[in-house]
Amino acid sequence: MNTTSNNTPKTNPFFTRRRIVMAACLLIAVGYLLMTGPASTEQAFCHDLFSARRTVVAPLSCLCGYLLIIVGILRKK
């Protein structure tokens, strides 16, 4: 009986890279959706323009998504 055989299932690295890139694209889309909201006009100023969601959370979400795309592209097989 051969004790050195490796019975671990082999995963295709293309699919794992594709999943990483797809998750990153989804994260970027969520970040852009978080940036949307009501706009200010000349008659009324909207204070929601400077909320933490639109100025901190959404850009960080997009930045993490872009960094994750770089990781997904540069990941070794």
PDB file of N, CA, C and O in Angstrom:
ATOM      1  N   MET A   1       0.832  -1.169   0.000  1.00  0.00           N
ATOM      2  CA  MET A   1       0.000   0.000   0.000  1.00  0.00           C
ATOM      3  C   MET A   1       0.885   1.243   0.000  1.00  0.00           C
ATOM      4  O   MET A   1       1.816   1.353   0.797  1.00  0.00           O
ATOM      5  N   ASN A   2       0.593   2.151  -0.876  1.00  0.00           N
ATOM      6  CA  ASN A   2       1.393   3.354  -1.007  1.00  0.00           C
ATOM      7  C   ASN A   2       0.904   4.399  -0.004  1.00  0.00           C
ATOM      8  O   ASN A   2      -0.231   4.869  -0.088  1.00  0.00           O
ATOM      9  N   THR A   3       1.757   4.751   0.930  1.00  0.00           N
ATOM     10  CA  THR A   3       1.371   5.716   1.962  1.00  0.00           C
ATOM     11  C   THR A   3       1.680   7.149   1.566  1.00  0.00           C
ATOM     12  O   THR A   3       1.327   8.079   2.291  1.00  0.00           O
ATOM     13  N   THR A   4       2.328   7.341   0.437  1.00  0.00           N
ATOM     14  CA  THR A   4       2.697   8.698   0.025  1.00  0.00           C
ATOM     15  C   THR A   4       1.699   9.305  -0.947  1.00  0.00           C
ATOM     16  O   THR A   4       1.917  10.411  -1.442  1.00  0.00           O
ATOM     17  N   SER A   5       0.610   8.603  -1.230  1.00  0.00           N
ATOM     18  CA  SER A   5      -0.359   9.152  -2.175  1.00  0.00           C
ATOM     19  C   SER A   5      -1.100  10.323  -1.526  1.00  0.00           C
ATOM     20  O   SER A   5      -1.398  10.316  -0.331  1.00  0.00           O
ATOM     21  N   ASN A   6      -1.376  11.294  -2.329  1.00  0.00           N
ATOM     22  CA  ASN A   6      -2.041  12.502  -1.860  1.00  0.00           C
ATOM     23  C   ASN A   6      -3.464  12.507  -2.395  1.00  0.00           C
ATOM     24  O   ASN A   6      -3.670  12.647  -3.600  1.00  0.00           O
ATOM     25  N   ASN A   7      -4.445  12.356  -1.518  1.00  0.00           N
ATOM     26  CA  ASN A   7      -5.835  12.267  -1.930  1.00  0.00           C
ATOM     27  C   ASN A   7      -6.573  13.590  -1.784  1.00  0.00           C
ATOM     28  O   ASN A   7      -7.804  13.608  -1.756  1.00  0.00           O
ATOM     29  N   THR A   8      -5.864  14.666  -1.694  1.00  0.00           N
ATOM     30  CA  THR A   8      -6.544  15.955  -1.559  1.00  0.00           C
ATOM     31  C   THR A   8      -7.116  16.362  -2.914  1.00  0.00           C
ATOM     32  O   THR A   8      -6.461  16.196  -3.943  1.00  0.00           O
ATOM     33  N   PRO A   9      -8.331  16.892  -2.912  1.00  0.00           N
ATOM     34  CA  PRO A   9      -8.921  17.313  -4.188  1.00  0.00           C
ATOM     35  C   PRO A   9      -8.192  18.534  -4.738  1.00  0.00           C
ATOM     36  O   PRO A   9      -7.856  19.463  -4.005  1.00  0.00           O
ATOM     37  N   LYS A  10      -7.961  18.506  -6.026  1.00  0.00           N
ATOM     38  CA  LYS A  10      -7.256  19.620  -6.661  1.00  0.00           C
ATOM     39  C   LYS A  10      -8.285  20.639  -7.131  1.00  0.00           C
ATOM     40  O   LYS A  10      -9.237  20.309  -7.838  1.00  0.00           O
ATOM     41  N   THR A  11      -8.069  21.875  -6.725  1.00  0.00           N
ATOM     42  CA  THR A  11      -8.950  22.940  -7.173  1.00  0.00           C
ATOM     43  C   THR A  11      -8.284  23.685  -8.305  1.00  0.00           C
ATOM     44  O   THR A  11      -7.063  23.832  -8.341  1.00  0.00           O
ATOM     45  N   ASN A  12      -9.079  24.139  -9.199  1.00  0.00           N
ATOM     46  CA  ASN A  12      -8.563  24.888 -10.330  1.00  0.00           C
ATOM     47  C   ASN A  12      -8.261  26.311  -9.867  1.00  0.00           C
ATOM     48  O   ASN A  12      -9.172  27.000  -9.408  1.00  0.00           O
ATOM     49  N   PRO A  13      -7.010  26.777  -9.971  1.00  0.00           N
ATOM     50  CA  PRO A  13      -6.680  28.113  -9.485  1.00  0.00           C
ATOM     51  C   PRO A  13      -7.394  29.219 -10.264  1.00  0.00           C
ATOM     52  O   PRO A  13      -7.552  30.330  -9.757  1.00  0.00           O
ATOM     53  N   PHE A  14      -7.823  28.924 -11.485  1.00  0.00           N
ATOM     54  CA  PHE A  14      -8.531  29.934 -12.261  1.00  0.00           C
ATOM     55  C   PHE A  14      -9.847  30.309 -11.590  1.00  0.00           C
ATOM     56  O   PHE A  14     -10.233  31.478 -11.580  1.00  0.00           O
ATOM     57  N   PHE A  15     -10.536  29.311 -11.028  1.00  0.00           N
ATOM     58  CA  PHE A  15     -11.813  29.590 -10.383  1.00  0.00           C
ATOM     59  C   PHE A  15     -11.624  30.341  -9.077  1.00  0.00           C
ATOM     60  O   PHE A  15     -12.447  31.191  -8.736  1.00  0.00           O
ATOM     61  N   THR A  16     -10.563  30.049  -8.339  1.00  0.00           N
ATOM     62  CA  THR A  16     -10.346  30.785  -7.099  1.00  0.00           C
ATOM     63  C   THR A  16      -9.966  32.229  -7.396  1.00  0.00           C
ATOM     64  O   THR A  16     -10.394  33.141  -6.688  1.00  0.00           O
ATOM     65  N   ARG A  17      -9.172  32.443  -8.428  1.00  0.00           N
ATOM     66  CA  ARG A  17      -8.832  33.813  -8.818  1.00  0.00           C
ATOM     67  C   ARG A  17     -10.070  34.537  -9.316  1.00  0.00           C
ATOM     68  O   ARG A  17     -10.264  35.718  -9.027  1.00  0.00           O
ATOM     69  N   ARG A  18     -10.906  33.833 -10.063  1.00  0.00           N
ATOM     70  CA  ARG A  18     -12.134  34.447 -10.569  1.00  0.00           C
ATOM     71  C   ARG A  18     -13.057  34.831  -9.416  1.00  0.00           C
ATOM     72  O   ARG A  18     -13.678  35.894  -9.446  1.00  0.00           O
ATOM     73  N   ARG A  19     -13.149  33.983  -8.413  1.00  0.00           N
ATOM     74  CA  ARG A  19     -13.992  34.300  -7.255  1.00  0.00           C
ATOM     75  C   ARG A  19     -13.469  35.515  -6.506  1.00  0.00           C
ATOM     76  O   ARG A  19     -14.254  36.349  -6.054  1.00  0.00           O
ATOM     77  N   ILE A  20     -12.161  35.624  -6.371  1.00  0.00           N
ATOM     78  CA  ILE A  20     -11.587  36.782  -5.686  1.00  0.00           C
ATOM     79  C   ILE A  20     -11.904  38.060  -6.453  1.00  0.00           C
ATOM     80  O   ILE A  20     -12.303  39.060  -5.857  1.00  0.00           O
ATOM     81  N   VAL A  21     -11.730  38.032  -7.757  1.00  0.00           N
ATOM     82  CA  VAL A  21     -11.991  39.218  -8.574  1.00  0.00           C
ATOM     83  C   VAL A  21     -13.479  39.561  -8.580  1.00  0.00           C
ATOM     84  O   VAL A  21     -13.840  40.737  -8.540  1.00  0.00           O
ATOM     85  N   MET A  22     -14.338  38.557  -8.628  1.00  0.00           N
ATOM     86  CA  MET A  22     -15.780  38.820  -8.600  1.00  0.00           C
ATOM     87  C   MET A  22     -16.207  39.401  -7.255  1.00  0.00           C
ATOM     88  O   MET A  22     -17.044  40.303  -7.207  1.00  0.00           O
ATOM     89  N   ALA A  23     -15.639  38.892  -6.168  1.00  0.00           N
ATOM     90  CA  ALA A  23     -15.947  39.448  -4.846  1.00  0.00           C
ATOM     91  C   ALA A  23     -15.457  40.887  -4.744  1.00  0.00           C
ATOM     92  O   ALA A  23     -16.113  41.728  -4.130  1.00  0.00           O
ATOM     93  N   ALA A  24     -14.305  41.170  -5.346  1.00  0.00           N
ATOM     94  CA  ALA A  24     -13.777  42.535  -5.334  1.00  0.00           C
ATOM     95  C   ALA A  24     -14.676  43.469  -6.138  1.00  0.00           C
ATOM     96  O   ALA A  24     -14.920  44.602  -5.722  1.00  0.00           O
ATOM     97  N   CYS A  25     -15.163  43.013  -7.271  1.00  0.00           N
ATOM     98  CA  CYS A  25     -16.079  43.843  -8.072  1.00  0.00           C
ATOM     99  C   CYS A  25     -17.370  44.111  -7.315  1.00  0.00           C
ATOM    100  O   CYS A  25     -17.919  45.210  -7.386  1.00  0.00           O
ATOM    101  N   LEU A  26     -17.848  43.119  -6.600  1.00  0.00           N
ATOM    102  CA  LEU A  26     -19.046  43.305  -5.793  1.00  0.00           C
ATOM    103  C   LEU A  26     -18.794  44.314  -4.673  1.00  0.00           C
ATOM    104  O   LEU A  26     -19.660  45.137  -4.375  1.00  0.00           O
ATOM    105  N   LEU A  27     -17.626  44.258  -4.057  1.00  0.00           N
ATOM    106  CA  LEU A  27     -17.265  45.201  -2.999  1.00  0.00           C
ATOM    107  C   LEU A  27     -17.172  46.623  -3.539  1.00  0.00           C
ATOM    108  O   LEU A  27     -17.590  47.568  -2.871  1.00  0.00           O
ATOM    109  N   ILE A  28     -16.635  46.779  -4.725  1.00  0.00           N
ATOM    110  CA  ILE A  28     -16.555  48.103  -5.351  1.00  0.00           C
ATOM    111  C   ILE A  28     -17.950  48.629  -5.668  1.00  0.00           C
ATOM    112  O   ILE A  28     -18.237  49.806  -5.447  1.00  0.00           O
ATOM    113  N   ALA A  29     -18.812  47.766  -6.181  1.00  0.00           N
ATOM    114  CA  ALA A  29     -20.185  48.184  -6.495  1.00  0.00           C
ATOM    115  C   ALA A  29     -20.927  48.604  -5.232  1.00  0.00           C
ATOM    116  O   ALA A  29     -21.671  49.585  -5.250  1.00  0.00           O
ATOM    117  N   VAL A  30     -20.733  47.875  -4.137  1.00  0.00           N
ATOM    118  CA  VAL A  30     -21.362  48.250  -2.872  1.00  0.00           C
ATOM    119  C   VAL A  30     -20.836  49.608  -2.410  1.00  0.00           C
ATOM    120  O   VAL A  30     -21.600  50.434  -1.910  1.00  0.00           O
ATOM    121  N   GLY A  31     -19.549  49.838  -2.573  1.00  0.00           N
ATOM    122  CA  GLY A  31     -18.978  51.128  -2.196  1.00  0.00           C
ATOM    123  C   GLY A  31     -19.581  52.272  -2.984  1.00  0.00           C
ATOM    124  O   GLY A  31     -19.887  53.320  -2.415  1.00  0.00           O
ATOM    125  N   TYR A  32     -19.757  52.092  -4.282  1.00  0.00           N
ATOM    126  CA  TYR A  32     -20.368  53.154  -5.084  1.00  0.00           C
ATOM    127  C   TYR A  32     -21.842  53.341  -4.728  1.00  0.00           C
ATOM    128  O   TYR A  32     -22.347  54.462  -4.765  1.00  0.00           O
ATOM    129  N   LEU A  33     -22.531  52.263  -4.386  1.00  0.00           N
ATOM    130  CA  LEU A  33     -23.925  52.403  -3.963  1.00  0.00           C
ATOM    131  C   LEU A  33     -24.029  53.137  -2.628  1.00  0.00           C
ATOM    132  O   LEU A  33     -24.981  53.884  -2.403  1.00  0.00           O
ATOM    133  N   LEU A  34     -23.052  52.929  -1.739  1.00  0.00           N
ATOM    134  CA  LEU A  34     -23.051  53.642  -0.470  1.00  0.00           C
ATOM    135  C   LEU A  34     -22.784  55.135  -0.658  1.00  0.00           C
ATOM    136  O   LEU A  34     -23.183  55.940   0.183  1.00  0.00           O
ATOM    137  N   MET A  35     -22.125  55.509  -1.732  1.00  0.00           N
ATOM    138  CA  MET A  35     -21.843  56.929  -1.985  1.00  0.00           C
ATOM    139  C   MET A  35     -23.061  57.689  -2.488  1.00  0.00           C
ATOM    140  O   MET A  35     -23.089  58.918  -2.428  1.00  0.00           O
ATOM    141  N   THR A  36     -24.062  56.981  -2.979  1.00  0.00           N
ATOM    142  CA  THR A  36     -25.221  57.674  -3.536  1.00  0.00           C
ATOM    143  C   THR A  36     -26.090  58.236  -2.415  1.00  0.00           C
ATOM    144  O   THR A  36     -26.046  57.773  -1.275  1.00  0.00           O
ATOM    145  N   GLY A  37     -26.862  59.223  -2.766  1.00  0.00           N
ATOM    146  CA  GLY A  37     -27.771  59.834  -1.809  1.00  0.00           C
ATOM    147  C   GLY A  37     -28.279  61.151  -2.352  1.00  0.00           C
ATOM    148  O   GLY A  37     -27.982  61.518  -3.489  1.00  0.00           O
ATOM    149  N   PRO A  38     -29.045  61.864  -1.539  1.00  0.00           N
ATOM    150  CA  PRO A  38     -29.588  63.141  -2.006  1.00  0.00           C
ATOM    151  C   PRO A  38     -28.487  64.173  -2.197  1.00  0.00           C
ATOM    152  O   PRO A  38     -27.481  64.171  -1.487  1.00  0.00           O
ATOM    153  N   ALA A  39     -28.693  65.035  -3.148  1.00  0.00           N
ATOM    154  CA  ALA A  39     -27.711  66.072  -3.451  1.00  0.00           C
ATOM    155  C   ALA A  39     -28.174  67.407  -2.874  1.00  0.00           C
ATOM    156  O   ALA A  39     -29.356  67.606  -2.594  1.00  0.00           O
ATOM    157  N   SER A  40     -27.230  68.301  -2.708  1.00  0.00           N
ATOM    158  CA  SER A  40     -27.569  69.650  -2.266  1.00  0.00           C
ATOM    159  C   SER A  40     -27.967  70.488  -3.466  1.00  0.00           C
ATOM    160  O   SER A  40     -27.462  70.303  -4.573  1.00  0.00           O
ATOM    161  N   THR A  41     -28.873  71.403  -3.225  1.00  0.00           N
ATOM    162  CA  THR A  41     -29.279  72.345  -4.264  1.00  0.00           C
ATOM    163  C   THR A  41     -28.951  73.758  -3.793  1.00  0.00           C
ATOM    164  O   THR A  41     -28.492  73.949  -2.667  1.00  0.00           O
ATOM    165  N   GLU A  42     -29.181  74.730  -4.637  1.00  0.00           N
ATOM    166  CA  GLU A  42     -28.927  76.113  -4.242  1.00  0.00           C
ATOM    167  C   GLU A  42     -29.918  76.588  -3.188  1.00  0.00           C
ATOM    168  O   GLU A  42     -29.599  77.473  -2.394  1.00  0.00           O
ATOM    169  N   GLN A  43     -31.109  76.015  -3.172  1.00  0.00           N
ATOM    170  CA  GLN A  43     -32.122  76.437  -2.217  1.00  0.00           C
ATOM    171  C   GLN A  43     -31.974  75.727  -0.863  1.00  0.00           C
ATOM    172  O   GLN A  43     -32.254  76.321   0.178  1.00  0.00           O
ATOM    173  N   ALA A  44     -31.543  74.483  -0.871  1.00  0.00           N
ATOM    174  CA  ALA A  44     -31.461  73.712   0.374  1.00  0.00           C
ATOM    175  C   ALA A  44     -30.151  72.938   0.411  1.00  0.00           C
ATOM    176  O   ALA A  44     -29.782  72.255  -0.544  1.00  0.00           O
ATOM    177  N   PHE A  45     -29.455  73.065   1.544  1.00  0.00           N
ATOM    178  CA  PHE A  45     -28.202  72.338   1.735  1.00  0.00           C
ATOM    179  C   PHE A  45     -28.498  71.023   2.434  1.00  0.00           C
ATOM    180  O   PHE A  45     -29.195  71.001   3.448  1.00  0.00           O
ATOM    181  N   CYS A  46     -27.985  69.950   1.910  1.00  0.00           N
ATOM    182  CA  CYS A  46     -28.185  68.615   2.491  1.00  0.00           C
ATOM    183  C   CYS A  46     -26.958  68.255   3.329  1.00  0.00           C
ATOM    184  O   CYS A  46     -25.856  68.099   2.802  1.00  0.00           O
ATOM    185  N   HIS A  47     -27.166  68.125   4.650  1.00  0.00           N
ATOM    186  CA  HIS A  47     -26.049  67.798   5.541  1.00  0.00           C
ATOM    187  C   HIS A  47     -25.623  66.332   5.417  1.00  0.00           C
ATOM    188  O   HIS A  47     -24.556  65.956   5.902  1.00  0.00           O
ATOM    189  N   ASP A  48     -26.442  65.513   4.778  1.00  0.00           N
ATOM    190  CA  ASP A  48     -26.100  64.110   4.581  1.00  0.00           C
ATOM    191  C   ASP A  48     -24.929  63.949   3.615  1.00  0.00           C
ATOM    192  O   ASP A  48     -24.341  62.873   3.512  1.00  0.00           O
ATOM    193  N   LEU A  49     -24.603  65.011   2.922  1.00  0.00           N
ATOM    194  CA  LEU A  49     -23.488  64.982   1.979  1.00  0.00           C
ATOM    195  C   LEU A  49     -22.171  64.664   2.668  1.00  0.00           C
ATOM    196  O   LEU A  49     -21.286  64.052   2.070  1.00  0.00           O
ATOM    197  N   PHE A  50     -22.039  65.077   3.926  1.00  0.00           N
ATOM    198  CA  PHE A  50     -20.793  64.868   4.671  1.00  0.00           C
ATOM    199  C   PHE A  50     -20.945  63.811   5.754  1.00  0.00           C
ATOM    200  O   PHE A  50     -20.251  63.869   6.770  1.00  0.00           O
ATOM    201  N   SER A  51     -21.832  62.855   5.560  1.00  0.00           N
ATOM    202  CA  SER A  51     -21.996  61.790   6.551  1.00  0.00           C
ATOM    203  C   SER A  51     -20.813  60.828   6.486  1.00  0.00           C
ATOM    204  O   SER A  51     -20.086  60.776   5.494  1.00  0.00           O
ATOM    205  N   ALA A  52     -20.642  60.077   7.556  1.00  0.00           N
ATOM    206  CA  ALA A  52     -19.515  59.135   7.623  1.00  0.00           C
ATOM    207  C   ALA A  52     -19.665  58.026   6.586  1.00  0.00           C
ATOM    208  O   ALA A  52     -18.670  57.505   6.084  1.00  0.00           O
ATOM    209  N   ARG A  53     -20.892  57.670   6.269  1.00  0.00           N
ATOM    210  CA  ARG A  53     -21.118  56.621   5.266  1.00  0.00           C
ATOM    211  C   ARG A  53     -20.590  57.046   3.907  1.00  0.00           C
ATOM    212  O   ARG A  53     -19.973  56.248   3.202  1.00  0.00           O
ATOM    213  N   ARG A  54     -20.827  58.304   3.533  1.00  0.00           N
ATOM    214  CA  ARG A  54     -20.450  58.771   2.200  1.00  0.00           C
ATOM    215  C   ARG A  54     -18.997  59.237   2.113  1.00  0.00           C
ATOM    216  O   ARG A  54     -18.417  59.243   1.027  1.00  0.00           O
ATOM    217  N   THR A  55     -18.406  59.623   3.237  1.00  0.00           N
ATOM    218  CA  THR A  55     -17.040  60.157   3.182  1.00  0.00           C
ATOM    219  C   THR A  55     -15.979  59.186   3.684  1.00  0.00           C
ATOM    220  O   THR A  55     -14.799  59.361   3.381  1.00  0.00           O
ATOM    221  N   VAL A  56     -16.377  58.153   4.456  1.00  0.00           N
ATOM    222  CA  VAL A  56     -15.380  57.236   5.018  1.00  0.00           C
ATOM    223  C   VAL A  56     -15.637  55.792   4.586  1.00  0.00           C
ATOM    224  O   VAL A  56     -14.756  55.143   4.021  1.00  0.00           O
ATOM    225  N   VAL A  57     -16.838  55.297   4.853  1.00  0.00           N
ATOM    226  CA  VAL A  57     -17.128  53.876   4.644  1.00  0.00           C
ATOM    227  C   VAL A  57     -17.111  53.519   3.154  1.00  0.00           C
ATOM    228  O   VAL A  57     -16.491  52.532   2.757  1.00  0.00           O
ATOM    229  N   ALA A  58     -17.784  54.315   2.343  1.00  0.00           N
ATOM    230  CA  ALA A  58     -17.861  54.002   0.909  1.00  0.00           C
ATOM    231  C   ALA A  58     -16.498  54.069   0.216  1.00  0.00           C
ATOM    232  O   ALA A  58     -16.168  53.149  -0.533  1.00  0.00           O
ATOM    233  N   PRO A  59     -15.694  55.114   0.431  1.00  0.00           N
ATOM    234  CA  PRO A  59     -14.370  55.107  -0.213  1.00  0.00           C
ATOM    235  C   PRO A  59     -13.466  53.977   0.272  1.00  0.00           C
ATOM    236  O   PRO A  59     -12.699  53.420  -0.513  1.00  0.00           O
ATOM    237  N   LEU A  60     -13.549  53.633   1.564  1.00  0.00           N
ATOM    238  CA  LEU A  60     -12.746  52.516   2.065  1.00  0.00           C
ATOM    239  C   LEU A  60     -13.202  51.193   1.452  1.00  0.00           C
ATOM    240  O   LEU A  60     -12.384  50.314   1.176  1.00  0.00           O
ATOM    241  N   SER A  61     -14.497  51.059   1.244  1.00  0.00           N
ATOM    242  CA  SER A  61     -15.015  49.857   0.592  1.00  0.00           C
ATOM    243  C   SER A  61     -14.482  49.746  -0.832  1.00  0.00           C
ATOM    244  O   SER A  61     -14.066  48.669  -1.260  1.00  0.00           O
ATOM    245  N   CYS A  62     -14.492  50.846  -1.558  1.00  0.00           N
ATOM    246  CA  CYS A  62     -13.963  50.835  -2.928  1.00  0.00           C
ATOM    247  C   CYS A  62     -12.462  50.559  -2.932  1.00  0.00           C
ATOM    248  O   CYS A  62     -11.971  49.791  -3.760  1.00  0.00           O
ATOM    249  N   LEU A  63     -11.741  51.177  -2.018  1.00  0.00           N
ATOM    250  CA  LEU A  63     -10.296  50.962  -1.948  1.00  0.00           C
ATOM    251  C   LEU A  63      -9.973  49.505  -1.647  1.00  0.00           C
ATOM    252  O   LEU A  63      -9.080  48.929  -2.267  1.00  0.00           O
ATOM    253  N   CYS A  64     -10.691  48.903  -0.703  1.00  0.00           N
ATOM    254  CA  CYS A  64     -10.472  47.479  -0.398  1.00  0.00           C
ATOM    255  C   CYS A  64     -10.803  46.605  -1.603  1.00  0.00           C
ATOM    256  O   CYS A  64     -10.129  45.605  -1.852  1.00  0.00           O
ATOM    257  N   GLY A  65     -11.835  46.980  -2.344  1.00  0.00           N
ATOM    258  CA  GLY A  65     -12.183  46.224  -3.542  1.00  0.00           C
ATOM    259  C   GLY A  65     -11.093  46.292  -4.597  1.00  0.00           C
ATOM    260  O   GLY A  65     -10.750  45.281  -5.211  1.00  0.00           O
ATOM    261  N   TYR A  66     -10.548  47.488  -4.808  1.00  0.00           N
ATOM    262  CA  TYR A  66      -9.470  47.628  -5.794  1.00  0.00           C
ATOM    263  C   TYR A  66      -8.216  46.870  -5.355  1.00  0.00           C
ATOM    264  O   TYR A  66      -7.547  46.251  -6.182  1.00  0.00           O
ATOM    265  N   LEU A  67      -7.898  46.913  -4.070  1.00  0.00           N
ATOM    266  CA  LEU A  67      -6.747  46.158  -3.579  1.00  0.00           C
ATOM    267  C   LEU A  67      -6.979  44.656  -3.710  1.00  0.00           C
ATOM    268  O   LEU A  67      -6.052  43.901  -4.003  1.00  0.00           O
ATOM    269  N   LEU A  68      -8.206  44.233  -3.494  1.00  0.00           N
ATOM    270  CA  LEU A  68      -8.529  42.815  -3.644  1.00  0.00           C
ATOM    271  C   LEU A  68      -8.435  42.358  -5.091  1.00  0.00           C
ATOM    272  O   LEU A  68      -8.075  41.210  -5.354  1.00  0.00           O
ATOM    273  N   ILE A  69      -8.753  43.239  -6.034  1.00  0.00           N
ATOM    274  CA  ILE A  69      -8.570  42.902  -7.449  1.00  0.00           C
ATOM    275  C   ILE A  69      -7.091  42.694  -7.749  1.00  0.00           C
ATOM    276  O   ILE A  69      -6.729  41.765  -8.470  1.00  0.00           O
ATOM    277  N   ILE A  70      -6.242  43.545  -7.205  1.00  0.00           N
ATOM    278  CA  ILE A  70      -4.800  43.399  -7.417  1.00  0.00           C
ATOM    279  C   ILE A  70      -4.321  42.068  -6.829  1.00  0.00           C
ATOM    280  O   ILE A  70      -3.513  41.372  -7.443  1.00  0.00           O
ATOM    281  N   VAL A  71      -4.814  41.719  -5.656  1.00  0.00           N
ATOM    282  CA  VAL A  71      -4.440  40.442  -5.041  1.00  0.00           C
ATOM    283  C   VAL A  71      -4.922  39.286  -5.900  1.00  0.00           C
ATOM    284  O   VAL A  71      -4.193  38.314  -6.103  1.00  0.00           O
ATOM    285  N   GLY A  72      -6.144  39.385  -6.403  1.00  0.00           N
ATOM    286  CA  GLY A  72      -6.679  38.306  -7.237  1.00  0.00           C
ATOM    287  C   GLY A  72      -5.917  38.131  -8.534  1.00  0.00           C
ATOM    288  O   GLY A  72      -5.747  37.010  -9.011  1.00  0.00           O
ATOM    289  N   ILE A  73      -5.459  39.230  -9.105  1.00  0.00           N
ATOM    290  CA  ILE A  73      -4.716  39.146 -10.371  1.00  0.00           C
ATOM    291  C   ILE A  73      -3.302  38.603 -10.133  1.00  0.00           C
ATOM    292  O   ILE A  73      -2.812  37.783 -10.909  1.00  0.00           O
ATOM    293  N   LEU A  74      -2.665  39.051  -9.083  1.00  0.00           N
ATOM    294  CA  LEU A  74      -1.277  38.662  -8.840  1.00  0.00           C
ATOM    295  C   LEU A  74      -1.120  37.350  -8.068  1.00  0.00           C
ATOM    296  O   LEU A  74       0.003  36.908  -7.826  1.00  0.00           O
ATOM    297  N   ARG A  75      -2.221  36.733  -7.684  1.00  0.00           N
ATOM    298  CA  ARG A  75      -2.140  35.485  -6.929  1.00  0.00           C
ATOM    299  C   ARG A  75      -1.509  34.380  -7.775  1.00  0.00           C
ATOM    300  O   ARG A  75      -1.860  34.189  -8.940  1.00  0.00           O
ATOM    301  N   LYS A  76      -0.575  33.663  -7.166  1.00  0.00           N
ATOM    302  CA  LYS A  76       0.103  32.581  -7.892  1.00  0.00           C
ATOM    303  C   LYS A  76      -0.799  31.383  -8.002  1.00  0.00           C
ATOM    304  O   LYS A  76      -1.702  31.182  -7.191  1.00  0.00           O
ATOM    305  N   LYS A  77      -0.541  30.592  -9.015  1.00  0.00           N
ATOM    306  CA  LYS A  77      -1.351  29.395  -9.261  1.00  0.00           C
ATOM    307  C   LYS A  77      -1.002  28.293  -8.291  1.00  0.00           C
ATOM    308  O   LYS A  77      -1.586  27.211  -8.351  1.00  0.00           O
TER     309      LYS A  77
END
